[in-house]
Amino acid sequence: MNDIDMVMQNARHAFNSYKTLSPAKRAGFLNEIAAAIEAARELLIPVAHEESNLPLPRLNGELSRTTNQLKMFARLIEEGSWVEAAIDTADATRTPPKPDTRKMLLPAGPVVVFGASNFPFAFSTAGGDTASALASGSSVVIKGHSAHAKTSQLVFEAMQKAITKTGVHTHTVQHVLGSGSTAGKALVVHPNTTAVGFTGSFSGGKALWEYANQRETPIPVFAEMSSINPVVFLPDTLQQNSAALAKSYAASIALGMGQFCTNPGLLLAVQSDALDNFLTLLGNEITQTLPQKMLHSGIHAAYSKGLDAALSQKGIEKIGQAAKAPGEGEAFPTVAKVKANIFLQNPHFREEVFGPYSLAVCCDSKEELIVVLKQLKGQLTTTVMATDADITAHQDVIDLQTTLAGRIILNDVPTGVEVCASMVHGGPYPATTDGRFTSVGTTAIKRWVRPVCFQGFKNSMLPDALKNGNPQNIWRIVNNEWTNAAI
Ligand code: NAP
């Protein structure tokens, strides 16, 4: 038995135990993980800072977000209605007689989570994928990201303290470090793995998805991959608000050195004097931004290569670049523009350049703007900057944007993803491998479960969520009516 096989055998045993725990016990475990990570804050932050180059305030905020996510999932499962219980009681008088059928969501099995380089806490070891999978009743195997291996190990050690304290199965959470193409692949193809969570590059996510589909039993891979997050600037708002728009968009493009999956990489507008003015102001704002170190040398090399390739395309014009030249490992914040007819002919312009870079596409007309939007691939977000008059005159543009992404934003920047029940951090391929799901917010739990219908079961044999007495006091659909009453 090799190491990965041992890990996945352990994950299966842990799943068989962990899935039987009450929601209250699982919630207690999640809360203990949150407490253990909080207790380790002083240890974790400097190590994450050293490994990721991310500033201390950002890392402190991200750690709080991580513990809040764990507590949010604890509350979700304590309340319990997320299991979507539906009950149709038997009717012996019907012809043919109607059976008693009861459905709920149950955890599918061990989940493998790949830590993301750009969020060493919130999308990594004890991040949203892990928290939602543990909440669902799945055991989790984490493939730590090599760019922050020490941070990942320390977070895992905090999680082990919670395992000891709550007495859940020792292998409910396990941690693997190693290369993606060997250890990562072996985890995905192992027969005990039932689903995979991933945030990272398109090539990485696609590779995992392919491994998963080449298995004898294919499994779902929930990969959040690449997005250029198109922003449409409508004419009246450009006329009225160009200075404020330039400030807020320069800040959003450069935020975290552009290393957010929701970074606004594509700005779209119809040609006008107001657009020219906005782009000049945006260029000036970008000139004033300071280059900072990127997450790791691989990401820096990919950004430098992608930026050079983008700027060497025919018809592109640089409109602003940080005045201070970047030092070693630092990104060069840059904005450029291109005419829509050239953009439409060159697929290169639609590729993500992960970092503080954005391309403005100048369209000759609203009709050309619509052609550009129709040519774009699936996105995590799309934004519309508009006055009320703009909205009235561009409903067709906004309707089209709604088909493009998991989240559509009005008059704000796309960076910043609220963690809440209504959030969708997902989108049509290639933003993700499955646009029906979100990786942020409470519904992220739905990735790790499958519906099971119990037909003809005695009340005593049913899971608590489906019992007549409704001992968990959850909301259920009983004979087509929402109720939390007992039957
Ligand atoms: P990555 O290269 O996709 O790696 C993420 C994880 O997947 C790592 O654990 C990696 O293993 C593994 N992996 C990558 N390719 C694999 C393969 N073919 N088979 C098996 N496992 C594989 O992402 P990254 O290191 O975070 O950043 C690289 C690029 O990803 C960036 O330049 C950027 O373009 C993009 N990125 C996008 C987002 C986003 O949210 N859209 C976020 C972060 C990064 P190793 O440990 O062996 O590397």
Residues whose N, C-alpha, C, O or C-beta is under 5 A from the ligand:
A	BS01	NAP	F114 G115 A116 S117 N118 K143 G144 H145 S146 G178 S179 G180 S181 G184 K185 T199 G200 S201 S203 G204 G205 A207 E224 M225 S226 S227 F260 C261 I299 A302 F354
